Structures are given as structure tokens and as C-alpha cells.
Amino acid sequence: MERATTKLRQLLKEKDFLYMPSAYYPLCALVAQQIGIESAYVGGYVTGGSKAVSEPLLSMDEQVSVAGEIAQRCSIPIIADAGAGFGEPLHCMRTVREFINAGVAGVHIEDQLYPKRAHYHKYVAHAIPIEEFAYKIRYACRERDETDPDFVVIVRSDTCRFEGLDEAVKRVNMGAEEGADMGLLFPTNHEEAAQAPKECTVPLVYVQSRGNRDGRPLYSNNELQDMGYKACIDAQLWLMVSFHNAKKALEEIHATGSYTGMTNEENITVRQGIEDAIGLEDYYAIEEETVEEKKWGKR
């Protein structure tokens, strides 16, 4: 069976652009797969949010476990948020190894202080010196080369907001020199978003940060591709849509005792869709062949 890492490498080679919606449990990725989306992303924001904590409080084991469970349950390659590598260069090596062993196809590693601070969500970046970051990427790539050369390492810099585009580009290009396959930074306006792919020496991933409060631009996939981006991470979509609609449904039931947001026919269709996504018919078939009374008779 073809490895997820090899699949991702092939997609990046063959496709002009790759869209990666964020998933935090297997059904998210299975729905994307059913639709025809070819890769998905396990972000720290959605993992932390779904656990009712915060990304900076996640451990490596938690993020590897979530990403690995998703990767094992779907056939599309999964990229994961590996935060700041969960420590120093030696820790980054283990982080890469654990994600590979879990069946994940790639990760991004950032230049934030570790452990990360909750203030990260208020756009307060605590960037480590570029020399320290270079070691992290170098040794992460060394582990990739020794364990699975097809594993994708993305160098991420969070310095654009405070130190400017030039510094962020410098750090992405440094990561490329250390062996990173792709880059990721956070342009603060349209001019920076358009300029970044021209100045970086590796293909860039754009992070679609829906609901951001600092004015970071949002783009369609076509617009991103036209600007020269290779991929897009849709970082919060499923979590936000789920939270929004579930909250509205519960509010209605709490206030009125009933839910009218979906017709009975829609409920039947959605329920069937969930069962189709998880492969329930296959389970039925196995039980009918093995343990159903209609085959073996009552005992």
C-alpha cells in the first residue's frame, strides 16, 4: 500500500494547488475525502479548541494521537501542526519521528518560543532567535531523511506581524537552506500576501484564518493560486461551522423545546451520510456473514 507521505509528495508534484481543510476527528477528514478533497490538516487551534483548552497547552502526545487517528481512518494524506516542535532540536527529531510512525504525511514547525503562551491567540508572537530556529529545522529534516524521506517538513515563521515581511521571508528561506520542503508565514495585508511567494525560495502554504481580528486577508483558492501559493490550510472552518450551528440548535431547543433547523427528510439524509462515511454497510455485511441469528439460527 502506498504510504501517505508518498501520496502527498505526488500530489504536490502533480497539482498546481492543494486545499487542506482542518480536521480534529476522523469524520471531518472522511467528509473531505468523500467530496473529493485530496488532503486535510490537523491544526493546533482546532485540536486545542475541541479539547476545551488551547493550542499552547497541548502536548506532543495529544497532537500526534489526534492526527494519527485521523490518518489511520482515511486514505487522503494528513498534514499536522507540530507547533514549535515541542522543544529543542532533539525534541523536534522525536516529534518528526512520532508523526511519521503515526501515519501522518507532513508537519509544519514554527519559530515560536516553547512552551507556547496563550497570548499567541492575541497575536503576540514570541519568536526565538533565527540561529536557534535553524537548528530545529535542520535536525527535523535530518530525522525526516533518516526515517522517511517523503515526509514533508514545512518551515513556519510567525515574525511577520512584529518584525515585518523581510524577516519572515528570511526565516522561511533559511529553513529551505536547512532542508524544509515548503514554507508558511502570516502576511498582514494584501501587499505582503502578494509579495511573499515571489521572495520565498520554497513553495508557500497560505493559512486561511477565518474570524481573525487583526485584519489578515482572506482569499478564495483561485486567488491564492493566482498569487503563487502552492497550498491553503483552512484552519478553523469545520470547528467554527460546527460550533455555530450546534449552538444555534441547542439555543432553539432550550428556548422552545423543539428544533426546526432541519426537516425530518434532511435529518434522514444527514444521518445516512454519516453512516456511509464511516462504512456502516461494510460492518453489517461482516456481521451477516458471521454472527447474525438469521444465518446461524437461534441457540
C-alpha positions in Angstrom: 0.0 0.0 0.0 1.3 3.4 -0.9 2.5 5.5 2.0 0.7 8.7 2.9 3.9 10.6 2.6 4.5 9.3 -0.9 0.9 10.3 -1.8 1.4 13.8 -0.5 4.7 14.2 -2.5 2.9 13.0 -5.6 0.1 15.4 -5.1 2.5 18.3 -4.6 4.3 17.3 -7.8 1.2 16.9 -9.9 -1.2 19.5 -8.5 -0.9 23.3 -9.1 -2.7 23.9 -5.8 -3.7 21.9 -2.8 -6.6 22.8 -0.4 -6.4 21.4 3.1 -9.4 21.8 5.4 -8.7 21.4 9.1 -9.8 18.3 10.9 -9.8 17.3 14.5 -11.6 14.0 14.4 -11.8 11.3 11.7 -15.2 12.2 10.4 -14.0 15.7 9.4 -11.4 14.2 7.1 -13.7 11.4 5.8 -16.2 14.0 4.7 -13.5 15.9 2.9 -12.4 12.7 1.3 -15.9 11.9 0.1 -16.2 15.3 -1.5 -13.0 14.7 -3.5 -10.7 16.9 -1.4 -7.3 15.3 -1.6 -5.6 16.3 1.7 -6.5 17.5 5.2 -4.8 19.3 8.0 -4.8 18.7 11.8 -4.3 22.2 13.3 -3.3 23.0 16.9 -6.1 25.6 17.1 -8.9 23.0 16.3 -7.3 20.3 18.4 -7.0 22.6 21.4 -10.4 24.1 20.9 -12.1 20.7 20.6 -10.5 19.7 23.9 -11.6 22.9 25.5 -8.1 24.0 26.4 -5.8 25.9 24.0 -3.2 25.0 21.4 -0.3 26.2 23.6 -1.4 23.7 26.3 -1.4 20.7 24.0 1.3 18.0 24.5 3.1 16.3 21.6 1.3 13.0 22.5 -2.1 14.7 22.2 -1.5 16.2 18.8 0.2 13.0 17.5 -2.7 10.9 18.8 -5.4 13.1 17.1 -3.5 13.4 13.8 -2.6 9.7 13.8 -6.2 8.6 14.5 -7.4 10.7 11.5 -4.6 9.5 9.3 -5.4 5.8 10.0 -9.0 6.3 9.3 -8.9 8.0 5.9 -6.9 7.5 2.7 -6.0 11.1 2.0 -2.7 12.4 3.3 -2.7 14.4 6.5 -0.5 17.3 7.4 -0.3 18.3 11.1 0.6 21.3 13.1 3.7 20.4 15.1 3.8 23.7 16.9 7.3 24.7 17.9 8.5 21.1 17.6 7.7 20.5 21.2 11.1 21.5 22.4 14.7 21.9 21.3 16.3 20.3 18.2 16.5 16.9 19.8 12.8 17.1 20.7 12.0 18.2 17.1 13.6 15.0 15.9 11.4 12.9 18.1 8.4 14.9 17.1 9.0 14.2 13.4 9.6 10.5 14.1 6.4 10.2 16.1 4.3 11.8 13.4 5.8 9.6 10.8 5.1 6.5 12.9 1.5 7.7 13.3 1.0 7.7 9.5 1.0 11.5 9.1 2.4 12.8 5.8 3.9 16.1 6.9 4.2 18.8 9.6 5.0 22.4 10.0 7.4 23.6 12.7 7.4 27.3 13.8 9.8 29.8 15.3 7.7 30.4 18.4 9.0 30.1 22.0 8.4 26.7 23.6 6.3 26.2 25.6 4.0 28.5 23.6 2.0 31.1 25.5 -1.8 31.6 25.4 -1.1 35.2 24.3 -0.3 33.7 21.0 -4.0 33.8 20.3 -3.9 37.6 20.9 -1.2 37.8 18.1 1.7 38.2 20.5 4.5 36.3 18.9 7.5 35.2 20.9 10.0 34.3 18.2 13.2 32.6 19.1 16.5 33.7 17.5 16.9 32.7 13.9 20.1 30.7 14.8 18.1 28.5 17.2 15.3 28.1 14.7 17.8 26.9 12.1 18.9 24.1 14.3 15.4 23.0 14.8 14.6 22.8 11.1 18.0 21.2 10.3 17.5 18.4 12.8 13.9 17.9 11.9 14.9 17.4 8.3 17.7 15.1 9.4 15.1 12.9 11.1 12.9 13.0 8.0 15.7 11.9 5.8 16.6 9.0 8.1 13.1 7.8 8.8 11.0 8.6 5.7 12.5 10.9 3.1 9.0 11.5 1.6 7.7 13.1 4.8 7.1 16.8 4.2 8.6 19.4 6.5 7.2 22.9 6.3 9.1 25.8 7.9 6.8 28.3 9.5 7.6 31.8 10.7 5.3 34.0 12.9 7.5 37.1 12.7 5.7 39.0 10.0 3.4 40.8 12.4 6.1 42.3 14.5 9.3 42.2 12.5 8.0 42.6 9.0 7.8 40.5 5.8 11.5 40.7 5.2 12.3 38.9 8.5 9.6 36.3 7.9 10.9 35.6 4.3 14.5 35.4 5.7 13.4 32.7 8.1 11.5 30.7 5.6 14.4 30.8 3.2 16.8 29.8 6.0 14.5 26.8 6.6 14.7 26.0 2.9 18.5 26.0 3.1 18.3 23.6 6.1 16.1 21.2 4.1 12.5 22.3 4.5 10.2 21.4 1.6 7.7 24.2 1.9 7.2 27.5 3.8 4.5 29.2 5.8 4.2 32.8 7.0 1.5 35.2 8.0 1.2 38.2 5.7 -0.6 41.1 7.4 -2.1 42.8 4.3 -2.6 42.2 0.6 0.7 43.7 -0.5 2.6 41.3 1.8 0.4 38.3 0.7 1.1 39.0 -3.0 4.9 39.6 -2.4 5.7 36.6 -0.2 5.5 33.8 -2.9 7.9 35.9 -5.1 10.5 36.2 -2.4 10.5 32.8 -0.8 12.6 30.0 -2.3 10.2 27.2 -1.5 6.5 26.8 -2.3 4.3 28.6 0.2 1.2 27.5 2.1 -1.3 30.2 3.0 -3.2 29.9 6.2 -6.9 30.9 5.9 -7.6 32.3 9.3 -11.3 32.8 9.3 -12.5 35.1 12.1 -9.1 36.7 12.7 -9.3 40.0 14.5 -6.1 41.6 13.1 -7.2 42.1 9.5 -5.3 39.3 7.9 -6.8 39.0 4.4 -8.9 36.0 3.3 -8.8 34.8 -0.2 -10.5 32.3 -2.5 -8.4 29.3 -3.5 -8.3 30.7 -7.1 -6.9 34.0 -5.8 -4.3 32.2 -3.8 -3.2 30.1 -6.7 -3.0 33.1 -8.9 -0.7 34.8 -6.4 1.6 31.8 -6.5 0.7 29.9 -3.4 1.0 26.1 -3.6 -1.5 25.2 -0.9 -4.1 26.6 1.5 -4.7 25.5 5.1 -8.3 26.3 6.1 -7.5 26.4 9.8 -10.9 26.8 11.6 -13.7 26.1 9.1 -15.1 22.8 10.4 -14.8 23.8 14.1 -16.4 27.2 13.5 -19.3 25.9 11.4 -19.9 23.1 13.8 -19.8 25.3 16.9 -22.0 28.0 15.2 -24.8 25.6 14.0 -24.8 23.3 17.0 -25.0 26.3 19.4 -28.0 27.7 17.4 -29.7 24.3 17.5 -29.2 24.0 21.3 -30.4 27.5 21.9 -33.6 26.9 20.0 -34.3 23.6 21.9 -33.5 25.3 25.2 -35.8 28.2 24.4 -38.7 26.4 22.7 -38.3 22.7 23.4 -38.1 21.9 19.7 -35.6 22.1 16.9 -36.8 23.2 13.5 -33.5 24.0 11.8 -33.6 20.8 9.7 -36.5 18.9 8.2 -37.1 15.2 9.0 -36.0 14.4 5.4 -32.8 16.4 6.0 -32.1 14.6 9.2 -32.6 11.2 7.5 -30.2 12.3 4.7 -27.6 13.6 7.1 -27.7 10.5 9.3 -27.4 8.2 6.3 -24.4 10.3 5.1 -22.7 9.9 8.4 -23.2 6.1 8.3 -22.0 6.0 4.7 -18.9 7.9 5.7 -17.9 5.6 8.4 -18.6 2.5 6.3 -21.5 1.1 8.3 -22.8 -1.1 5.4 -19.4 -3.0 5.5 -19.9 -3.7 9.2 -23.4 -5.0 8.5 -22.1 -7.3 5.8 -19.5 -8.8 8.1 -22.0 -9.4 10.9 -24.4 -11.0 8.5 -21.7 -13.4 7.4 -20.6 -14.3 10.9 -22.9 -13.6 13.9 -26.4 -12.8 12.8 -29.1 -15.2 14.1 -30.7 -15.4 10.6 -27.7 -17.3 9.4 -26.8 -19.4 12.4 -30.3 -19.8 13.9 -31.2 -19.4 17.5 -29.2 -21.4 20.0 
